[in-house]
Amino acid sequence: MAAQEVDDFLDDELVNQYIVFPPEVIAAIDQVFPSQDPLDRADFNPVDYINNLFPTEQSLSNIEEVISDFQGKIHHLDSEIKSCIRSQSGVSADGAAALEEAQIAICQLFARIKDIRAKAEKSEHTVREITRDIKQLDIAKRNLTSAITTLNHLHFLVFGVDQLEVLCQKRQYSEIASLLQGVSRVMEHFTPYLDIPQVKQLADELDQIEKRLGDQISNDFKEAFSGSGPKQPSTLTQLSEACSVLNVIEPRFKREIIRWFVGLQLVEYSHLFQESEENAWLDRVDRRYAWVKRHLLSFEERMGRIFSQDWEMSERIAVEFCILTRNELTKIMAKRVNEIDVKLLLFTLQKTTQFEELLSRRFTGASMEELLSSEKSAKKIESTNPFEEPVGKNPFEEEDETEKSVPTNQAQLTITESLTVSPFHGLISRCFENHLNIFVDSQDKNLAELMDRFVADLKIQGPSLAQAEIEGCCVLPSCADLFVFYKKCLLQCAQLSTGQPMLSLTSVFKKYLREYASRLLQSNLPRSNNTSSITPVLPMSMSSLTKDFTRELRDLSSGGAAGLIQNFQSLLKEGDMSSTSPKYSKDDIARICTILTTAEYCLETTQQLEGKLKEKVQPALADKVDLGSEQDLFGSVISQCIQLLVADLECACEPALVTMAKTAWQTWESVGDQSQYVTLMTSQFKHYIPFIRDCLVSSRKYFTQFCMRFVNAFMTRFVQQLYKCKPVGVVGAEQLLLDTHMLKTALLDLPSVGSQVTRKPPASYSKMVVKGMTRAEMILKVVMDASDTNAKYVAHYMRLLPESDPSEFQKILDMKGVRRSEQQLLVDLYRAQQSSQGDREDSSTFSAVSASNTQGLPLSPDHESSRIKKLEKLIKRRL
């Protein structure tokens, strides 16, 4: 009995104690013992659990069954816990026994490893004793073999040097080449022994033989070609064998022979085409290329077998010819620069590029790569004095820094790519780059003449502006001709040069794009009588302003006082007079639309032109190609055209708006159908919009932009005229509200008015129309309001027009017909409520922030206890 009481006491104590586990422990328990029972959850809430068991009062009828089920679960859990405790009572003894067995096994393993190590050391000692004599014999054998090999090499070296002396005197070059190659390889083995006097003497004798051979072969070549060339075939054979010797000895002898021989082949060329000769000028440049073609054919036929193929003698002659020709042409063009015209320059460039392409197809460019590497090494050798500065070079120039910053591997890759693509490209033609300004100036002159012809053709065509179909766009045919000419100039310049001349040509392109926009587009826009609502792209000249002002003064002075008053009245009413009649005819509107589509075509084509220029020009100059200002200019022309169309339609709707403002709305008796001014405006929409839409059929986005601009300006003007309708009675306000709704419907259908195919306007357009016209409707609803107190009226106004201000409120009071003495009281009341509303908005914002900070916190303990008490009352009532 006492034990039972102790267990009950412990159970109560455990129940009352709240055990909190870390999140890691809870996650591990959930992973080992997954359970869906709410009682096993760490965030178990008994109140929510009881509420789920007994959601209603009627569910309390089976409370006894629920209690008995839970008692059964408790007894089951107790039995499971006791069995687990009993099963764990003998675990400690079993663990100690297992640990003892593991320790015994480890001791036995250590003993076996120690025994194996001792046996291995003993075996190693035995093997070392057996092989000690063998190792000594192996070292002796290696030394003996090395000595025998060295003695054989020494014997061959001594014999070879003596033999080379004899063969050199007999000029037996074929045997010398094979023997010298072998002796040179044997000499490489004696490089570590050069401190031995005998070996050093043999090395010096071999160097002297190579130098003597080089000088001897050079004299043989000069004697053989002292006349017109070698006379006997035996001489050709001997020289060919001598070339094989040059491949073996020091490379400088080979380079000297090649340089002398190539110069010898071009002596005749230098005499035939020297500056004083007639054939030296640019008009006979093709004779230079014809001469070298004939000479190369003759050389390969007569002396081609002297040199081996890897010497690339024909290519070396061609490269030296190109360098010599470039230098000669540079000198002669500098002296006779005034005689060069664009035809002569293009002719010379064409012949030169054709010759360079021929050489690129014929030769590989291997000798040019060798030439570049030798020039680079020569530059390194020249710069021995740290205080010496090369002539004409500034060490602080950015170009030198850029060259230094380029990695070596990237520079080698660039050289290799250029040689692979076109090894002879620009080898001669680069001398013409300094004179390509003649080509650019010629294109500038041609474009100026072309622009004058465009302007003259446009004047001859008159107001009709004959149109051409280009990609479905109604554009001026001159713009297509302009860009076709640009394309030809670009391709021609890309063949000549892709460096600075291409940038100069880009500047010319930009110049005439701007001139085309001003002289052919902006200058041909129709002039309106009312230019106050139009923002011109180009400013008006001072001379035209002076002329107009002088003419006005003359008119005023001739009319006297009456004329003065009359002129001032006409100036003040100019807007109304201009609005009574349309500004533009259908031909003028078609002209505006044609200029708009032409500017759009020029804008898109200018973007493509900029991409092509960046693609053709050298990569280092691509960032300097920018046609952004020209694109902005064509964009401004488009904007100006749209503004002219908007202003014209505004002008057509102005009489109807004036009629609305002058109508006596206070005496309006009944609300009927839409007013006459609405019918007038919708008729103007039906007259203008379909024609403009047909003219801009290829530019839908700019037609949509026109509609949005017009609607924005029209709604602003409509609200301004609405404020002028004062005073307005209730019935008049109802009629105006009906008219406003009809106008909103007409504006929503504006883009598709008169069209057989009904298209849904863009969402942004519909949203703008609804927002603007809804504001006008709210103004009229405020005018119609008949609140009995001022406070209610102001509150209703602030609810309908929350973004208003006191000045607009005063305008609405004028429309309503409130007297000036009463308006100030309403305005003060409006300002007071507006300030109080601002304070309330600040406090509501603060409360919303506070509520968001407290969101997600658990319910208070008092609230929880009250819910439990309610549940207890329900249980008691049920029992």
Secondary structure, DSSP 4 states (H G I P E B T S, - for coil): -HHHHHHHHHHHHHHHS-----HHHHHHHHHHS----GGG-TT--HHHHHHHH--SSGGGGGHHHHHHHHHHHHHHHHHHHHHHHHHTTTHHHHHHHHHHHHHHHHHHHHHHHHHHHHHHHHHHHHHHHHHHHHHHHHHHHHHHHHHHHHHHHHHHHHHHHHHHHHHHHHT-HHHHHHHHHHHHHHHHHTGGGTTSHHHHHHHHHHHHHHHHHHHHHHHHHHHHTSSSS--SHHHHHHHHHHHHHHTTS-HHHHHHHHHHHHHHHTHHHHHHT-TTSGGGSGGGHHHHHHHHHHHHHHHHHHHTTTS-GGG-HHHHHHHHHHHHHHHHHHHHHHHSGGG--HHHHHHHHHHHHHHHHHHHHH---HHHHHHHHHHHHHHHHHTT-TT---TT--TT-HHHHHHHHS-HHHHHHHHHHHHHH-TTTTTTGGGGGGGTHHHHHHHHHHHHHHHHHHHHHHHHHGGG---EEETTEEE-HHHHHHHHHHHHHHHHHHHH-SSHHHHHHHHHHHHHHHHHIIIIIGGGSPPPS--TT---SSPPPHHHHHHHHHHHHHHHHHHHHHHHHHHHHHHHTHHHHHHTS-S--HHHHHHHHHHHHHHHHHHHHHHHHHHHHHHHS-GGGGGG---HHHHHHHHHHHHHHHHHHHHHHHHHHHHHHHHHHHS-GGG-----S--HHHHHHHHHHHHHHHHHHHHTTT-HHHHHHHHHHHHHHHHHHHHHHHHTS-S--HHHHHHHHHHHHHHHHHHHTGGGTT-SS--PPPHHHHHHHHHHHHHHHHHHHHHH---SSHHHHHHHHHHH-TT--HHHHHHHHHHHT--HHHHHHHHHHHHHHHHHHHHHHHHHHHHHHHHHHHTTPPPPHHHHHHHHHHHHHHHHHH-
